[in-house]
Amino acid sequence: MLQTAEENLTKGKGASVLMVQGGKGKPKKGIKIKARTVGKPKSKSTSSATQKPIGGVAKGKCHHCGKAGHWRRNCKTYLATKKKEGTTISSEVYVIEVNMSISSSWVLDTGCGSHICTTMQGLKQSRRLARGEIELRVGNGAPVAALAIGTYSLVLPSGLMLELNDCLYVPAISRNIISVSCLGKSGFIISIKDRSLSVYRKNVFYANANMTNGLYVLDLDMPVYNISAKRNKPNGLNQT
């Protein structure tokens, strides 16, 4: 009898546990069962300023144009600006370090990749450049635009004529630039000795530039090179 009662008690406990888990039937008397109520989770309160609109109009102002009703990623002005920046072509970028004093002299620059003039006078067969077509950067990183390109005829102190092909007209630059690398590509030989730079081609002396304030400046008015202009070569012989 005792064994049978224990077995029945054991079976009763197991059944009651199953009934609680399954949520069916009623528990036996004398057994207290605590049921945990499951309700809807409380929603966290959020301010209307941080809520993102769904299919509606954006609240606040655009950080680009300052107008209300849209965000910057949907701003027509912002998208048009980004599209324009993406289509702008900068064919060449050079690093040029020159003194800021304005001068009509010519500087032979070993770090510049193109000839540059600061005036249209003397620039032949030139064409205007579109805005942003060719941009350069000066020593402080500021961009400057080239407005035209052509061939510049330069009468040297030696009496010879030097034609600078693909010379860029950049009025924002303070000095005229002769690119040493462009001269080298055209067959010129550059010799630097005793703070002086000399230019030769086919054993013919063309020009000399002395160092002034860290720059090799070609002085076109040096009396030692004041030779008659009758020695000027035809345009086709001294192209660079």
N, C-alpha and C positions, 0 to 999 in steps of 0.2 A: 504493500500500500504506500509506504513512504517513498519507495523508489518510483512508483507510478506517479505520485504527486509531483515529485521533483521533475520527472520527465515532462509532465503536463505544464508545469511552471516554466520550464525552459522553453518549451514550444510556444507558450503564450507570449513570453518576452520577445522571442524572435518574430512572432507574427505582428506584435505591436510595433516593433521597430520598422518592419516592412511597410506597415500601414502608414506610419508617419512619413516615410520616404516617398511612398507612392501617393499619399494624400487621399486615400480611400478608406472608408469604414470609420468606426468610432473606437477610440482606445478603451481599454478596460477601466473599471472604476478603481480608484485608489492610485492610479498612475497619472502624475501630472506631466503634461507635455507642453512645452513652450514653443509656440509656433512663431517663427520670425516673419513678420509681414514684409512683403516686397511691394514697394510703391514706385511711382515714377521718379526718376532722378531729378533733383533740383537743378534747374538751369542756372548757370552762372550769369550774373547780371553784367551786361556789357553796355558801355556808353554808346550812344548813337554816333559819336564822332569816329569811333574805331571800327564800326561795322562797315563791311564792304557792300555796296549796293549790288543786287542781283537783277540784272536787266534794267536797272533804272539809271538815273543821272548821277554822276559822281558829285559828292559833296566837297566843298572847299574850293580853293583856287589852284590853277595850274602853276607849277613852279617855274615854267618857262615864259609864258606870255602874261600870267597874272589874271587871266579871265576865269570866271567860275563856270562849272558845268562839265569839266573834263579834266583828266590827268595829263601829265606831260607825255606819257607814252602814246596818248591818242591825240596830242596837240598837232594840228595841221602845220602850224608855223615851225614847230620843233622838227617834225618829220621832213618838211621841205628843206630845212637847214642841213639836217644830217644827210639827206640825199644829195644836196649840192656839194657838201664836203667830200662825199664819197666819189663823185664824178670829176672833181678837180684834179688835173694831171700836173704834176710837178716833174718835168722831164729831167731836170738837173738840180742838184743842191750842192753848193760849194761852201767852204769855210774860208772866209777872207778876214784877215786881220790887218787893218791899216789905221794910221793915225786919223783922228777926226778933223784935223785942220784941212780946209778946202784948198786944193792946189790943182793947177793945170798940168803939173808934171806927170810923168809916167813912172810907175813902180814895177819892177820885175819881181813877180811873186812866185815863189817855188811851191806854194800850197794851193794856188788857185787853179781851177780846171778850165778856165775860159778867159779870153781877152774881154776886157770891160772898158767902156768909155763913158764919160759923164756928160757928153754933149753930142748932139746929132750932127754938128758941123764936122765934116770930114768922113762921115759914115755914108758909104756908097752902096747901091743895090740893096737898100734896107727894106724891111717889111715890118709892119706893126705886129706885135704879139698879142694874143688874146689874154684876157685877165686870168692870171694863175697858170698860164702855159709854162712859163719858166720862172722859178723862184730861187733866190739865193739866200744864204744866211751869213750874217756878219759875225764878228768875233763874240758878241754877247748873245748870240742865238736868235736875234730878231730877224724875221723874214723881210726881204725886200724883193720887189718885182722888177723883172726886166721888161722894158716897154717895146723894144725893137731889137732887131738883129740884122747885121750886114757886114760889109767889108770896110775896114778903116785903113786909110792910106796915111802912113806916118813917115814924114821926112826925118831921117836920123841926123845927128850931128856930123856923122861921117860923110854926109851928102848922098847916101844911098836911101832908097825908099823901101820901107817895110810894110807889106800888106797883111793886115791882121784879119784873116777870114773868120766868119762866125763870131764877130765881135758883138757883145751884148751892150745895149744902151741902158744903163742903170743910173738915173739921175740921183738916186739916194746915196750912192757911194761917193765918198769925198775925194777919191783920187782915181786916175786912169790906171788900169792894170794890164800889164803884159804877162801872159801866162808862160812861165818857163817850160812847163810840161808840153804845151802846144808848140812852142818853138822846137823842142826836142823831137816831136813827132814829124816836124817839117824838115828835119835834117840839119838843124842848127846845133852847134856845139857851144856849151856853156862852160866857162872857166871862172872859178872863184879863187882869188888869191889876194892876200893883203887887204882885206876889207873892200875888195873891188870885184865886180862881176863883168866879164867880157863876153861878147856874143860873136861867134864866127860861123861862117858857112862856106864850105869848099875852099878853105884856107883864105877866105876874105874876111877882114875885120869889119863888123857892122856897127857895134855900139859898145859903150862902156857905162857902167852905173856904179857909183860909189855908195857906200853904206852911210845913211843918215838916219839917226834915231832908230836904228835896227832895221831899216828898209833900204833896199838897193834902188836908189832913185836915179832915173835917167834925166840929166839936165840938158834940155835941148838948146840952151843958150850958152853952153860952155865955149869960150873963144878958141880953145885949142882944137875944137872940131868944126870951126866955122869955115867949111869948105864950100866952094861954088856948087850951086844946085845943078850945074850942067852934068854932074856925074850921076844924076838920078837914073836908075835903071828902069826899063819898061815894066809895066805892071805885071806881066806874066812871068818875070824872072825871079821875083823875090816874094813869092806867096808863102804864107804860113797857114 
